[in-house]
Amino acid sequence: MRVLYAGDPEEKALWEGALRAADPQMDLIMEPGQADPASVEALLYAPSGPLRDVAPYRNLRFIQSLWAGVERILGEGRLPAGVPLARMVEPGLERGMVEYMLGHGLRIHLETERFREAQARELWAPQAPPLASGRPVGVLGLGELGAAVARALAGVGFPVSGWSRSPKPGIGAEIRALSGPEGLEEILKSSEILMVLLPLTPETRGLLNARTLALLPRGAQIVNAARGPILEEEALLAALESGALGGATLDVFAVEPLPPGHPFWRHPRILVTPHVASATRPETAAQVVAAQMRRLARGERPLHLVDRGRGY
Ligand SMILES: NC(=O)c1ccc[n+]([C@@H]2O[C@H](COP(=O)([O-])OP(=O)(O)OC[C@H]3O[C@@H](n4cnc5c(N)ncnc54)[C@H](OP(=O)(O)O)[C@@H]3O)[C@@H](O)[C@H]2O)c1
């Protein structure tokens, strides 16, 4: 089966080495134009890649997104709707997100900002933060990334609640699994730190707005590593201004790169990271791609297929 890499040109060499190491037999083409499009059966695709016109690739059987989030791919409408599309689910991506969320969760929990401000005033203010067991954390989205993050947080001792579209009875006793509109209200009311790991879909766009943010406990903090438009920027700024929210750690934004002069850049209660929470790591992801190709070759369904109706 012929596979075409149509990802970021800057990552081409890394991917080529990793894919050839994962499966030396793979019939791999590293650039559109190096082979007859009609001979390509599987596409490794990212919107940052070079492929614009997919029409000549008329014999595609499978598209593997190189990114976890697929809202841009679905929004572009460039790829044939009838060809199965899989999200990227791979251990390196998961590990990176766990480290980001755990690291920033602990930074917020340890109230480092309060001590930094006291230090600036040469103020000795010996009020220790509570233990993690006294700091309820909520995770919106209990998918591949959210579930791993929720488990890691519970492992440190935080009381963790998670929220998903469908109920998750099997997630484990250490996580309070919630779903539905009542579940959302419950998780928001009880989370001192709220972590967002939802996909961007018509249902999740603007989910965190003036009304829902007002449900959070006073002084709560948000960490958004999902997609910018899930959190309404004006509502966040107003909630920080009024003191209803204590701070926000933002990795994703409505417009990326974050435009010059945007109020988030210099906001004393916002930490901006430039969409680096986690990334697909070719060295581990190539193993996943090779396994997907083996499944296809055996006539099995690839894993992690996108439900285009749901949008993730
Ligand atoms: N910042 C970064 O560097 C970075 C890196 C990677 C990924 N991401 C973002 O992280 C997102 C999550 O990735 P993932 O691999 O964990 O996705 P996933 O496995 O598809 O999980 C999505 C989770 O969100 C839940 N969900 C979806 N729509 C919902 C709704 N309307 N109401 C309640 N819950 C809903 C799903 O519920 P069900 O379980 O019921 O389906 C599922 O638990 C990606 O879509 C991407 O945007 C960001």
The ligand as an ORCA input file, in Angstrom:
! r2SCAN-3c Opt
* xyz 0 1
  N      -2.526     22.631     22.752
  C      -1.991     21.569     22.219
  O      -0.779     21.516     22.047
  C      -2.863     20.388     21.879
  C      -2.241     19.175     21.570
  C      -3.061     18.077     21.294
  C      -4.446     18.178     21.328
  N      -5.011     19.382     21.628
  C      -6.482     19.500     21.705
  O      -6.979     18.568     22.650
  C      -8.231     18.068     22.170
  C      -8.587     16.759     22.857
  O      -7.760     15.713     22.349
  P      -8.096     14.175     22.643
  O      -7.132     13.365     21.853
  O      -8.195     13.934     24.104
  O      -9.561     14.084     22.003
  P     -10.644     12.903     22.160
  O      -9.959     11.626     22.522
  O     -11.479     12.951     20.930
  O     -11.490     13.331     23.425
  C     -12.401     14.372     23.409
  C     -13.172     14.371     24.722
  O     -14.043     15.503     24.730
  C     -15.369     15.055     24.982
  N     -16.346     15.897     24.282
  C     -16.442     16.168     22.971
  N     -17.497     16.958     22.717
  C     -18.092     17.174     23.913
  C     -19.247     17.889     24.321
  N     -20.009     18.557     23.435
  N     -19.573     17.888     25.632
  C     -18.825     17.198     26.530
  N     -17.729     16.491     26.216
  C     -17.374     16.483     24.925
  C     -15.410     13.639     24.458
  O     -16.505     12.963     25.036
  P     -16.782     11.395     24.720
  O     -15.690     10.656     25.473
  O     -18.115     11.140     25.269
  O     -16.660     11.231     23.237
  C     -14.050     13.133     24.892
  O     -14.073     12.727     26.239
  C      -7.989     17.965     20.655
  O      -9.229     17.985     19.965
  C      -7.154     19.187     20.370
  O      -7.973     20.257     20.001
  C      -4.246     20.476     21.907
*
